Amino acid sequence: MSEPLHRRTVLRGAALAGIACVGAAACSTGGSGSGSGSGSVPKAPTQETELGAAADVPVGGAKLYPEEKLVVSQPAKGEFKCFSSVCTHAGAVLNALDKEVATCPLHGSRFDVATGKPVHGPATTPLEEVPVKVEGGKLIAG
Ligand code: FES
């Protein structure tokens, strides 16, 4: 009698773990040993993308571009830095910004978006830098 109960408990635990994975939305992107190399984390677009007015990015601050999965900062007047806003921990998109620090909603990693470097874990890898230029007052990334 006790054996089926034990088995059911194990199966139930496995099912709950599966549900937790779906909720976290990151378990499916782990991909360690999947053979796809570093391509397991979603990337920001690499083709040229117009982001709008450069003036929208404050000096000493930054702006998130959720659709493009990018973040642009302006550490000094006229000097722009652009990074993928895809978290290097498990691939969530950064969604909060406090001046030049962007926060990941999934596990709380924080990145300095003037340099791309993580300032709070669990992420340890810098954000992927994306080239950016200003043409006619518009930011062009990619
Ligand atoms: S995905 Fe884990 S901290 Fe961003």
Backbone and ligand atoms as CSV (ligand in chain L), in Angstrom:
chain,resi,resn,atom,element,x,y,z
A,1,MET,N,N,0.819,-1.213,0.000
A,1,MET,CA,C,0.000,0.000,0.000
A,1,MET,C,C,0.854,1.265,0.000
A,2,SER,N,N,1.974,1.224,0.718
A,2,SER,CA,C,2.759,2.453,0.825
A,2,SER,C,C,3.546,2.741,-0.464
A,3,GLU,N,N,3.822,1.719,-1.245
A,3,GLU,CA,C,4.627,1.966,-2.451
A,3,GLU,C,C,3.919,2.870,-3.482
A,4,PRO,N,N,2.633,2.580,-3.813
A,4,PRO,CA,C,1.971,3.471,-4.766
A,4,PRO,C,C,1.877,4.912,-4.270
A,5,LEU,N,N,1.683,5.064,-2.975
A,5,LEU,CA,C,1.589,6.411,-2.424
A,5,LEU,C,C,2.920,7.160,-2.631
A,6,HIS,N,N,4.015,6.434,-2.331
A,6,HIS,CA,C,5.332,7.058,-2.489
A,6,HIS,C,C,5.543,7.484,-3.948
A,7,ARG,N,N,5.174,6.584,-4.877
A,7,ARG,CA,C,5.373,6.862,-6.292
A,7,ARG,C,C,4.550,8.090,-6.709
A,8,ARG,N,N,3.322,8.137,-6.211
A,8,ARG,CA,C,2.463,9.265,-6.556
A,8,ARG,C,C,3.072,10.576,-6.048
A,9,THR,N,N,3.634,10.520,-4.856
A,9,THR,CA,C,4.249,11.719,-4.277
A,9,THR,C,C,5.401,12.194,-5.156
A,10,VAL,N,N,6.212,11.249,-5.622
A,10,VAL,CA,C,7.353,11.607,-6.464
A,10,VAL,C,C,6.869,12.234,-7.770
A,11,LEU,N,N,5.859,11.599,-8.369
A,11,LEU,CA,C,5.336,12.114,-9.636
A,11,LEU,C,C,4.744,13.504,-9.451
A,12,ARG,N,N,4.035,13.677,-8.327
A,12,ARG,CA,C,3.426,14.974,-8.071
A,12,ARG,C,C,4.508,16.046,-7.926
A,13,GLY,N,N,5.593,15.686,-7.241
A,13,GLY,CA,C,6.695,16.631,-7.078
A,13,GLY,C,C,7.291,17.018,-8.422
A,14,ALA,N,N,7.429,16.039,-9.302
A,14,ALA,CA,C,7.987,16.316,-10.627
A,14,ALA,C,C,7.063,17.232,-11.415
A,15,ALA,N,N,5.754,16.986,-11.301
A,15,ALA,CA,C,4.802,17.824,-12.029
A,15,ALA,C,C,4.853,19.253,-11.522
A,16,LEU,N,N,4.964,19.423,-10.221
A,16,LEU,CA,C,5.035,20.767,-9.656
A,16,LEU,C,C,6.300,21.475,-10.113
A,17,ALA,N,N,7.400,20.729,-10.193
A,17,ALA,CA,C,8.648,21.324,-10.660
A,17,ALA,C,C,8.474,21.809,-12.093
A,18,GLY,N,N,7.754,21.035,-12.882
A,18,GLY,CA,C,7.513,21.432,-14.268
A,18,GLY,C,C,6.715,22.712,-14.345
A,19,ILE,N,N,5.716,22.824,-13.501
A,19,ILE,CA,C,4.887,24.027,-13.485
A,19,ILE,C,C,5.726,25.232,-13.071
A,20,ALA,N,N,6.587,25.028,-12.061
A,20,ALA,CA,C,7.442,26.125,-11.612
A,20,ALA,C,C,8.331,26.600,-12.741
A,21,CYS,N,N,8.812,25.670,-13.555
A,21,CYS,CA,C,9.676,26.023,-14.677
A,21,CYS,C,C,8.934,26.892,-15.676
A,22,VAL,N,N,7.694,26.535,-15.989
A,22,VAL,CA,C,6.907,27.299,-16.948
A,22,VAL,C,C,6.694,28.703,-16.417
A,23,GLY,N,N,6.417,28.795,-15.116
A,23,GLY,CA,C,6.178,30.107,-14.520
A,23,GLY,C,C,7.403,30.989,-14.568
A,24,ALA,N,N,8.566,30.406,-14.394
A,24,ALA,CA,C,9.787,31.203,-14.378
A,24,ALA,C,C,10.203,31.618,-15.782
A,25,ALA,N,N,9.748,30.917,-16.790
A,25,ALA,CA,C,10.030,31.240,-18.193
A,25,ALA,C,C,11.506,31.214,-18.526
A,26,ALA,N,N,12.332,30.759,-17.612
A,26,ALA,CA,C,13.761,30.762,-17.887
A,26,ALA,C,C,14.300,29.353,-17.985
A,27,CYS,N,N,13.589,28.385,-17.438
A,27,CYS,CA,C,14.099,27.024,-17.415
A,27,CYS,C,C,14.294,26.487,-18.817
A,28,SER,N,N,13.442,26.883,-19.742
A,28,SER,CA,C,13.546,26.351,-21.092
A,28,SER,C,C,14.726,26.948,-21.838
A,29,THR,N,N,15.307,28.020,-21.334
A,29,THR,CA,C,16.429,28.635,-22.041
A,29,THR,C,C,17.767,28.239,-21.447
A,30,GLY,N,N,17.746,27.384,-20.422
A,30,GLY,CA,C,19.004,26.990,-19.796
A,30,GLY,C,C,19.969,26.401,-20.795
A,31,GLY,N,N,19.549,25.371,-21.481
A,31,GLY,CA,C,20.271,24.844,-22.625
A,31,GLY,C,C,21.683,24.372,-22.380
A,32,SER,N,N,22.110,24.151,-21.147
A,32,SER,CA,C,23.480,23.677,-20.967
A,32,SER,C,C,23.587,22.267,-21.532
A,33,GLY,N,N,24.539,22.075,-22.394
A,33,GLY,CA,C,24.747,20.773,-22.994
A,33,GLY,C,C,23.789,20.476,-24.125
A,34,SER,N,N,23.051,21.464,-24.590
A,34,SER,CA,C,22.100,21.223,-25.667
A,34,SER,C,C,22.784,21.197,-27.025
A,35,GLY,N,N,24.032,21.619,-27.082
A,35,GLY,CA,C,24.760,21.585,-28.333
A,35,GLY,C,C,24.596,22.842,-29.159
A,36,SER,N,N,23.762,23.776,-28.699
A,36,SER,CA,C,23.550,24.987,-29.473
A,36,SER,C,C,24.508,26.090,-29.049
A,37,GLY,N,N,25.441,25.790,-28.170
A,37,GLY,CA,C,26.445,26.761,-27.771
A,37,GLY,C,C,25.844,27.942,-27.075
A,38,SER,N,N,26.345,29.144,-27.371
A,38,SER,CA,C,25.890,30.328,-26.666
A,38,SER,C,C,24.587,30.871,-27.242
A,39,GLY,N,N,24.004,30.180,-28.191
A,39,GLY,CA,C,22.776,30.673,-28.814
A,39,GLY,C,C,21.534,30.393,-28.001
A,40,SER,N,N,21.664,29.920,-26.769
A,40,SER,CA,C,20.489,29.552,-26.000
A,40,SER,C,C,19.800,30.759,-25.389
A,41,VAL,N,N,20.474,31.880,-25.264
A,41,VAL,CA,C,19.872,33.077,-24.695
A,41,VAL,C,C,19.409,33.969,-25.840
A,42,PRO,N,N,18.174,34.470,-25.791
A,42,PRO,CA,C,17.699,35.313,-26.877
A,42,PRO,C,C,18.567,36.552,-27.040
A,43,LYS,N,N,18.741,36.985,-28.252
A,43,LYS,CA,C,19.614,38.118,-28.540
A,43,LYS,C,C,18.793,39.317,-28.984
A,44,ALA,N,N,19.380,40.483,-28.786
A,44,ALA,CA,C,18.772,41.701,-29.308
A,44,ALA,C,C,18.977,41.707,-30.828
A,45,PRO,N,N,18.147,42.441,-31.558
A,45,PRO,CA,C,18.313,42.482,-33.011
A,45,PRO,C,C,19.670,43.044,-33.393
A,46,THR,N,N,20.258,42.507,-34.460
A,46,THR,CA,C,21.582,42.961,-34.868
A,46,THR,C,C,21.525,43.869,-36.087
A,47,GLN,N,N,20.388,43.915,-36.782
A,47,GLN,CA,C,20.305,44.818,-37.917
A,47,GLN,C,C,20.064,46.247,-37.426
A,48,GLU,N,N,20.347,47.237,-38.275
A,48,GLU,CA,C,20.180,48.632,-37.863
A,48,GLU,C,C,18.727,48.904,-37.511
A,49,THR,N,N,18.531,49.527,-36.373
A,49,THR,CA,C,17.192,49.806,-35.876
A,49,THR,C,C,17.139,51.243,-35.403
A,50,GLU,N,N,16.179,52.011,-35.913
A,50,GLU,CA,C,16.026,53.389,-35.447
A,50,GLU,C,C,15.258,53.387,-34.131
A,51,LEU,N,N,15.801,54.096,-33.162
A,51,LEU,CA,C,15.205,54.075,-31.828
A,51,LEU,C,C,14.470,55.362,-31.480
A,52,GLY,N,N,14.547,56.359,-32.365
A,52,GLY,CA,C,13.885,57.622,-32.053
A,52,GLY,C,C,14.901,58.686,-31.658
A,53,ALA,N,N,14.388,59.779,-31.106
A,53,ALA,CA,C,15.217,60.946,-30.835
A,53,ALA,C,C,16.284,60.657,-29.792
A,54,ALA,N,N,17.517,61.064,-30.126
A,54,ALA,CA,C,18.620,60.908,-29.171
A,54,ALA,C,C,18.350,61.723,-27.913
A,55,ALA,N,N,17.597,62.811,-28.068
A,55,ALA,CA,C,17.294,63.687,-26.930
A,55,ALA,C,C,16.420,62.993,-25.884
A,56,ASP,N,N,15.807,61.858,-26.254
A,56,ASP,CA,C,14.980,61.116,-25.282
A,56,ASP,C,C,15.820,60.439,-24.205
A,57,VAL,N,N,17.128,60.290,-24.477
A,57,VAL,CA,C,18.007,59.636,-23.503
A,57,VAL,C,C,18.682,60.725,-22.673
A,58,PRO,N,N,18.408,60.793,-21.391
A,58,PRO,CA,C,18.983,61.872,-20.568
A,58,PRO,C,C,20.486,61.694,-20.350
A,59,VAL,N,N,21.205,62.819,-20.246
A,59,VAL,CA,C,22.623,62.759,-19.884
A,59,VAL,C,C,22.714,62.237,-18.449
A,60,GLY,N,N,23.564,61.227,-18.246
A,60,GLY,CA,C,23.676,60.619,-16.916
A,60,GLY,C,C,22.548,59.646,-16.628
A,61,GLY,N,N,21.787,59.318,-17.656
A,61,GLY,CA,C,20.674,58.386,-17.491
A,61,GLY,C,C,20.595,57.453,-18.673
A,62,ALA,N,N,19.458,56.833,-18.848
A,62,ALA,CA,C,19.298,55.844,-19.909
A,62,ALA,C,C,17.820,55.698,-20.250
A,63,LYS,N,N,17.566,54.938,-21.308
A,63,LYS,CA,C,16.189,54.659,-21.725
A,63,LYS,C,C,16.121,53.204,-22.195
A,64,LEU,N,N,15.058,52.542,-21.775
A,64,LEU,CA,C,14.821,51.162,-22.209
A,64,LEU,C,C,13.977,51.174,-23.479
A,65,TYR,N,N,14.291,50.271,-24.388
A,65,TYR,CA,C,13.513,50.072,-25.609
A,65,TYR,C,C,13.036,48.614,-25.590
A,66,PRO,N,N,11.902,48.352,-24.927
A,66,PRO,CA,C,11.463,46.972,-24.703
A,66,PRO,C,C,11.226,46.186,-25.987
A,67,GLU,N,N,10.635,46.830,-27.002
A,67,GLU,CA,C,10.349,46.096,-28.238
A,67,GLU,C,C,11.629,45.645,-28.926
A,68,GLU,N,N,12.626,46.507,-28.898
A,68,GLU,CA,C,13.897,46.191,-29.566
A,68,GLU,C,C,14.827,45.393,-28.658
A,69,LYS,N,N,14.441,45.234,-27.386
A,69,LYS,CA,C,15.285,44.562,-26.377
A,69,LYS,C,C,16.651,45.243,-26.292
A,70,LEU,N,N,16.599,46.575,-26.177
A,70,LEU,CA,C,17.825,47.365,-26.079
A,70,LEU,C,C,17.695,48.376,-24.952
A,71,VAL,N,N,18.837,48.837,-24.476
A,71,VAL,CA,C,18.876,49.947,-23.531
A,71,VAL,C,C,20.001,50.872,-23.990
A,72,VAL,N,N,19.705,52.184,-24.006
A,72,VAL,CA,C,20.700,53.166,-24.425
A,72,VAL,C,C,20.950,54.114,-23.256
A,73,SER,N,N,22.227,54.358,-22.979
A,73,SER,CA,C,22.590,55.312,-21.934
A,73,SER,C,C,23.393,56.445,-22.572
A,74,GLN,N,N,23.478,57.560,-21.827
A,74,GLN,CA,C,24.279,58.695,-22.273
A,74,GLN,C,C,25.143,59.159,-21.085
A,75,PRO,N,N,26.268,58.442,-20.863
A,75,PRO,CA,C,27.107,58.759,-19.700
A,75,PRO,C,C,27.636,60.196,-19.715
A,76,ALA,N,N,27.919,60.722,-20.898
A,76,ALA,CA,C,28.360,62.112,-21.028
A,76,ALA,C,C,27.635,62.690,-22.238
A,77,LYS,N,N,27.475,64.012,-22.267
A,77,LYS,CA,C,26.698,64.636,-23.335
A,77,LYS,C,C,27.226,64.235,-24.712
A,78,GLY,N,N,26.358,63.671,-25.526
A,78,GLY,CA,C,26.720,63.275,-26.881
A,78,GLY,C,C,27.405,61.922,-26.982
A,79,GLU,N,N,27.630,61.264,-25.839
A,79,GLU,CA,C,28.279,59.941,-25.850
A,79,GLU,C,C,27.237,58.879,-25.486
A,80,PHE,N,N,26.868,58.071,-26.454
A,80,PHE,CA,C,25.813,57.080,-26.243
A,80,PHE,C,C,26.398,55.670,-26.190
A,81,LYS,N,N,25.799,54.861,-25.316
A,81,LYS,CA,C,26.157,53.439,-25.216
A,81,LYS,C,C,24.873,52.645,-25.368
A,82,CYS,N,N,24.953,51.565,-26.115
A,82,CYS,CA,C,23.764,50.739,-26.329
A,82,CYS,C,C,24.109,49.289,-25.979
A,83,PHE,N,N,23.191,48.667,-25.275
A,83,PHE,CA,C,23.366,47.267,-24.884
A,83,PHE,C,C,22.077,46.504,-25.131
A,84,SER,N,N,22.222,45.217,-25.329
A,84,SER,CA,C,21.064,44.335,-25.308
A,84,SER,C,C,20.473,44.406,-23.906
A,85,SER,N,N,19.146,44.458,-23.816
A,85,SER,CA,C,18.518,44.453,-22.490
A,85,SER,C,C,18.099,43.044,-22.087
A,86,VAL,N,N,18.661,42.054,-22.785
A,86,VAL,CA,C,18.417,40.657,-22.419
A,86,VAL,C,C,19.402,40.275,-21.312
A,87,CYS,N,N,18.865,39.919,-20.164
A,87,CYS,CA,C,19.693,39.591,-18.999
A,87,CYS,C,C,20.616,38.412,-19.320
A,88,THR,N,N,21.874,38.552,-18.923
A,88,THR,CA,C,22.853,37.506,-19.217
A,88,THR,C,C,22.761,36.337,-18.242
A,89,HIS,N,N,21.864,36.439,-17.258
A,89,HIS,CA,C,21.706,35.313,-16.330
A,89,HIS,C,C,20.869,34.214,-16.957
A,90,ALA,N,N,19.631,34.520,-17.318
A,90,ALA,CA,C,18.769,33.478,-17.889
A,90,ALA,C,C,17.837,34.022,-18.964
A,91,GLY,N,N,18.141,35.208,-19.482
A,91,GLY,CA,C,17.447,35.653,-20.684
A,91,GLY,C,C,16.187,36.458,-20.510
A,92,ALA,N,N,15.855,36.911,-19.309
A,92,ALA,CA,C,14.701,37.797,-19.160
A,92,ALA,C,C,15.082,39.188,-19.678
A,93,VAL,N,N,14.078,40.003,-19.975
A,93,VAL,CA,C,14.345,41.346,-20.497
A,93,VAL,C,C,14.288,42.344,-19.337
A,94,LEU,N,N,15.340,43.136,-19.202
A,94,LEU,CA,C,15.407,44.144,-18.136
A,94,LEU,C,C,14.226,45.094,-18.300
A,95,ASN,N,N,13.573,45.426,-17.180
A,95,ASN,CA,C,12.349,46.220,-17.322
A,95,ASN,C,C,12.259,47.405,-16.376
A,96,ALA,N,N,13.297,47.643,-15.607
A,96,ALA,CA,C,13.254,48.787,-14.695
A,96,ALA,C,C,14.587,49.514,-14.759
A,97,LEU,N,N,14.505,50.831,-14.607
A,97,LEU,CA,C,15.692,51.655,-14.769
A,97,LEU,C,C,15.719,52.703,-13.671
A,98,ASP,N,N,16.879,52.838,-13.030
A,98,ASP,CA,C,17.094,53.916,-12.074
A,98,ASP,C,C,18.371,54.612,-12.500
A,99,LYS,N,N,18.243,55.740,-13.172
A,99,LYS,CA,C,19.378,56.444,-13.781
A,99,LYS,C,C,20.133,55.499,-14.724
A,100,GLU,N,N,21.327,55.041,-14.323
A,100,GLU,CA,C,22.096,54.178,-15.224
A,100,GLU,C,C,22.164,52.739,-14.717
A,101,VAL,N,N,21.213,52.336,-13.897
A,101,VAL,CA,C,21.174,50.955,-13.411
A,101,VAL,C,C,19.852,50.319,-13.828
A,102,ALA,N,N,19.951,49.240,-14.610
A,102,ALA,CA,C,18.761,48.516,-15.063
A,102,ALA,C,C,18.633,47.227,-14.262
A,103,THR,N,N,17.389,46.864,-13.974
A,103,THR,CA,C,17.124,45.702,-13.123
A,103,THR,C,C,16.351,44.644,-13.894
A,104,CYS,N,N,16.736,43.388,-13.637
A,104,CYS,CA,C,16.041,42.258,-14.239
A,104,CYS,C,C,14.885,41.838,-13.343
A,105,PRO,N,N,13.696,41.647,-13.925
A,105,PRO,CA,C,12.531,41.299,-13.103
A,105,PRO,C,C,12.552,39.861,-12.596
A,106,LEU,N,N,13.377,39.008,-13.194
A,106,LEU,CA,C,13.260,37.584,-12.886
A,106,LEU,C,C,13.976,37.196,-11.592
A,107,HIS,N,N,15.256,37.545,-11.472
A,107,HIS,CA,C,15.998,37.178,-10.255
A,107,HIS,C,C,16.713,38.374,-9.645
A,108,GLY,N,N,16.477,39.564,-10.180
A,108,GLY,CA,C,16.977,40.771,-9.536
A,108,GLY,C,C,18.383,41.206,-9.889
A,109,SER,N,N,18.971,40.656,-10.950
A,109,SER,CA,C,20.291,41.153,-11.355
A,109,SER,C,C,20.175,42.620,-11.747
A,110,ARG,N,N,21.243,43.362,-11.483
A,110,ARG,CA,C,21.261,44.777,-11.856
A,110,ARG,C,C,22.514,45.062,-12.669
A,111,PHE,N,N,22.354,45.895,-13.687
A,111,PHE,CA,C,23.457,46.187,-14.601
A,111,PHE,C,C,23.668,47.696,-14.696
A,112,ASP,N,N,24.945,48.100,-14.713
A,112,ASP,CA,C,25.304,49.485,-15.009
A,112,ASP,C,C,25.223,49.632,-16.536
A,113,VAL,N,N,24.254,50.391,-17.024
A,113,VAL,CA,C,24.064,50.460,-18.471
A,113,VAL,C,C,24.951,51.522,-19.124
A,114,ALA,N,N,25.865,52.126,-18.360
A,114,ALA,CA,C,26.915,52.945,-18.964
A,114,ALA,C,C,28.075,52.050,-19.402
A,115,THR,N,N,28.216,50.917,-18.725
A,115,THR,CA,C,29.321,49.993,-19.043
A,115,THR,C,C,28.832,48.602,-19.456
A,116,GLY,N,N,27.605,48.268,-19.112
A,116,GLY,CA,C,27.063,46.931,-19.374
A,116,GLY,C,C,27.373,45.933,-18.279
A,117,LYS,N,N,28.179,46.318,-17.311
A,117,LYS,CA,C,28.634,45.355,-16.295
A,117,LYS,C,C,27.575,45.110,-15.223
A,118,PRO,N,N,27.502,43.856,-14.751
A,118,PRO,CA,C,26.576,43.569,-13.649
A,118,PRO,C,C,27.075,44.210,-12.357
A,119,VAL,N,N,26.176,44.827,-11.601
A,119,VAL,CA,C,26.552,45.410,-10.311
A,119,VAL,C,C,25.893,44.644,-9.168
A,120,HIS,N,N,25.002,43.714,-9.521
A,120,HIS,CA,C,24.335,42.868,-8.529
A,120,HIS,C,C,23.949,41.568,-9.217
A,121,GLY,N,N,24.265,40.438,-8.573
A,121,GLY,CA,C,23.989,39.122,-9.137
A,121,GLY,C,C,22.518,38.775,-9.093
A,122,PRO,N,N,22.196,37.590,-9.575
A,122,PRO,CA,C,23.107,36.491,-9.894
A,122,PRO,C,C,23.881,36.613,-11.209
A,123,ALA,N,N,23.540,37.514,-12.102
A,123,ALA,CA,C,24.282,37.614,-13.363
A,123,ALA,C,C,25.732,38.015,-13.086
A,124,THR,N,N,26.650,37.431,-13.837
A,124,THR,CA,C,28.067,37.768,-13.681
A,124,THR,C,C,28.677,38.240,-15.001
A,125,THR,N,N,27.931,38.077,-16.096
A,125,THR,CA,C,28.436,38.425,-17.420
A,125,THR,C,C,27.856,39.768,-17.846
A,126,PRO,N,N,28.674,40.656,-18.418
A,126,PRO,CA,C,28.164,41.952,-18.871
A,126,PRO,C,C,27.118,41.802,-19.983
A,127,LEU,N,N,26.291,42.825,-20.124
A,127,LEU,CA,C,25.322,42.858,-21.224
A,127,LEU,C,C,26.071,42.932,-22.544
A,128,GLU,N,N,25.453,42.401,-23.580
A,128,GLU,CA,C,26.060,42.440,-24.917
A,128,GLU,C,C,25.975,43.862,-25.465
A,129,GLU,N,N,27.128,44.435,-25.843
A,129,GLU,CA,C,27.127,45.793,-26.383
A,129,GLU,C,C,26.690,45.784,-27.842
A,130,VAL,N,N,25.919,46.777,-28.209
A,130,VAL,CA,C,25.412,46.914,-29.570
A,130,VAL,C,C,25.880,48.279,-30.084
A,131,PRO,N,N,26.424,48.348,-31.303
A,131,PRO,CA,C,26.860,49.649,-31.817
A,131,PRO,C,C,25.677,50.620,-31.907
A,132,VAL,N,N,25.936,51.885,-31.656
A,132,VAL,CA,C,24.881,52.895,-31.768
A,132,VAL,C,C,25.496,54.184,-32.307
A,133,LYS,N,N,24.725,54.886,-33.143
A,133,LYS,CA,C,25.184,56.172,-33.681
A,133,LYS,C,C,23.993,57.112,-33.728
A,134,VAL,N,N,24.301,58.400,-33.926
A,134,VAL,CA,C,23.244,59.403,-34.037
A,134,VAL,C,C,23.282,59.953,-35.453
A,135,GLU,N,N,22.143,59.915,-36.123
A,135,GLU,CA,C,22.032,60.478,-37.474
A,135,GLU,C,C,20.816,61.373,-37.511
A,136,GLY,N,N,21.052,62.649,-37.790
A,136,GLY,CA,C,19.938,63.592,-37.861
A,136,GLY,C,C,19.147,63.663,-36.562
A,137,GLY,N,N,19.845,63.528,-35.449
A,137,GLY,CA,C,19.192,63.604,-34.148
A,137,GLY,C,C,18.508,62.322,-33.715
A,138,LYS,N,N,18.592,61.275,-34.560
A,138,LYS,CA,C,17.964,59.983,-34.219
A,138,LYS,C,C,19.033,58.958,-33.864
A,139,LEU,N,N,18.680,58.131,-32.902
A,139,LEU,CA,C,19.567,57.019,-32.520
A,139,LEU,C,C,19.365,55.863,-33.475
A,140,ILE,N,N,20.471,55.325,-33.973
A,140,ILE,CA,C,20.421,54.134,-34.819
A,140,ILE,C,C,21.281,53.073,-34.147
A,141,ALA,N,N,20.655,51.985,-33.770
A,141,ALA,CA,C,21.384,50.882,-33.118
A,141,ALA,C,C,21.569,49.742,-34.107
A,142,GLY,N,N,22.643,48.997,-33.908
A,142,GLY,CA,C,22.860,47.801,-34.717
A,142,GLY,C,C,24.019,47.946,-35.674
L,1,FES,S1,S,17.233,36.187,-15.748
L,1,FES,FE1,FE,17.956,35.772,-13.724
L,1,FES,S2,S,18.531,37.739,-13.007
L,1,FES,FE2,FE,17.882,38.113,-15.022
